[in-house]
Amino acid sequence: MCGIVGYTGGREVCPILVDGLRRLEYRGYDSAGVAILSDERIEVCKATGKLSVLESVLIDNSPNGVLGIGHTRWATHGRPSDENAHPHSDCTGSIVVVHNGIIENYLPLKTQLIANGHKFVSETDTEVIAHLVEEAYQGDLAEAVRSTVLRLEGSFALAVICREQPDLIVAARRHSPLVVGLGENENFIASDVPAFLPYTKKVYFIDDDTLAIVKKSGVELRSLDGDPISKDVFEVTWNADMAERGGYEHFMLKEIHEQPTALRETMRGRLSSETADVTLEGLGLSHEDILKLNKIVMIACGTAYHAAMVGKYMIEGLVRIPVELDVASELRYRDPIIDNNTLALVISQSGETADTLAGMREAKRRGAKVLAITNVVGSSVAREADGVLYTYAGPEIAVASTKAYTTQLMVLSLVSLYLSRVRGTISTERDAQLRRALWYIPEQADLFLSEYQDIIGCADRYHNFAGFLYMGRGPNLASALEGALKIKEIAYIHAEGYAAGEMKHGPIAMIDPSMATVAIATKGRTYEKVLSNMQEVKARLGEIIAIASTHDTEIHSLADKVIHVPETEEMLSPILNALPLQLLAYYVAKFRGHEIDQPRNLAKSVTVE
């Protein structure tokens, strides 16, 4: 969850570190700090709270230097405090470390280190790393870090500097993200590319159990056995401006408006026209593999789980193969029935979600083929899967996911169509209908986002309501759950997503004039049933906001507010229905005065269990 940044080169390092940490704020944090090699000593400055608090500390005490590391912390071991903030030092202050992840065996290590005479000043698991490196150091920092990493259990991305080696940062990773930026006579490390994007687009994506030895003059990669590693340089295609707000008040609003482009980019090369066949390069499955499949297990968390719910509806409906849907944190702790005729379909925006990675590895251990859907090239999920389909959404900075979700739905639509053609479970006519409808989805999203004053009016009317109930059926049950999640995430209003047919089984007891119901009632096979559920709400004096198809006039007699979306095939409708649900949550949160891009207690990438 944390953000790491490091630099060595010829520039003053403090502004680079602070700027890099600011570009990683989307990851969520409760404290921040920097360590800078200055005048043959390492100066550490850190503070609880927002990055602005650290900046105020640095105004009075900004160390000069050209090498340093920085960190934004999201608490796991120890409360948020100045003492627990990173960076952490050894007993002498000569070795300093920053770390993202969890050291699972830190307690026995700490007990042994204390017995050896080491003094600890924090409650964190991270501090053991600094003391372990101190014990191992004999003039070679890379070797000391290597031997330390061999003793660690758990997940980590870490960076270490040493007073005696003033031109060197040593970094390592296992199950937590780490990238290296390659510049001219300067080099960078970070948890994610935006941290150093203004300076370089050349990147190494670091693999598990790899050391990166970073100097001004160059970068060397080694295995934990000490062997050199050769790796291709990846050229980032998006620029620094793409990670900025681009004139929008918040990243979330910008990213909502980027969805038509993101959907087109995700479709590009896979569906070249409304009449073309679907092509899926990188699928990692032969036709023979696809024909042998007897089950698909979908593994995801949070918003990606809601995308998987839609995917289950699509795949079972078109491919006619059983689909199991698992919250990743549950799959890893049960005994799933998975074999070598199972496809594990893994969905993760970041490709670094700890529970999703663990679930994927469990499925793979049991013999399943793994297909990953992710937005991050070079991520752990992408590297470990047998096949990977990228969602070309570009960087998503706001914590609440928007374009990552809709592009995941786009990929799932393409996968469903492709598998159904290979297995012969779809007619030529139906295949053509769905491909044509999918082709027009980005254009319809553009049209919807060109004017939505009705949504702003809804948000103004309902932002002080006590709660929201979202209801939907079929593939739009997932839309109801996702809409409720969005308003919980950023507006801090209690909300429930429910299958509309379950209203009489409990939720209807909550209906009163202070509860707003959002009915997802676009045209489909259960449209009339949803209208009946809306009548139940109205009979109990509930206020209703309806998400309805463009030409639906009947629904106005039942709803207090109607938001019209372009009409499409029912199984594709969650893509377009996501837009009003995202905007409603955004404007409700705005009217309530909340910090939308970085909601409390949440982080963008959940890289610890």
Helices and strands as residue ranges (DSSP letters): E 3-8, H 13-23, G 25-27, E 31-38, E 41-48, H 51-60, E 67-73, E 88-89, E 95-103, H 106-115, H 127-136, H 141-149, E 154-162, E 165-174, E 179-182, E 187-190, G 193-195, E 202-205, E 210-215, E 218-223, E 234-235, G 240-243, H 251-257, H 259-267, H 287-292, E 295-300, H 302-319, E 323-327, H 328-331, E 342-348, H 354-365, E 369-374, H 380-384, E 387-390, H 403-423, H 428-449, H 453-462, E 467-472, H 476-491, E 494-499, G 500-505, G 507-510, E 515-520, H 527-538, E 543-549, G 554-557, E 561-565, G 570-572, H 573-591
